[in-house]
Amino acid sequence: MTNGDRAAILAEIVALMERPEPGPDEVTVGEVAASAGITKAAARSRLDGAVGRGELTSRIVYVENRKTRAYKRRLQ
């Protein structure tokens, strides 16, 4: 293994450890719950239903060092 190979592997592993934040086109469960005046559990259930119907996509993100799910409209 060359030093270049080792550096590439290390860079890949470090990139996997990054904690992505929500993008400007994404909303979190907490934001939806607060905006709709419902519980986080209800918001999560409705959002996950929209993901199941193919209306939204979701991914794991971090907000204030806490893991949560971010949602956005599926591109058509």
HELIX and SHEET records of a PDB file:
HELIX    1   1 ASN A    3  LEU A   16  1                                  14    
HELIX    2   2 VAL A   29  ALA A   36  1                                   8    
HELIX    3   3 LYS A   40  GLY A   52  1                                  13    
SHEET    1   A 3 VAL A  27  THR A  28  0                                        
SHEET    2   A 3 ARG A  66  ARG A  73 -1                                        
SHEET    3   A 3 LEU A  56  VAL A  63 -1                                        
END                                                                             
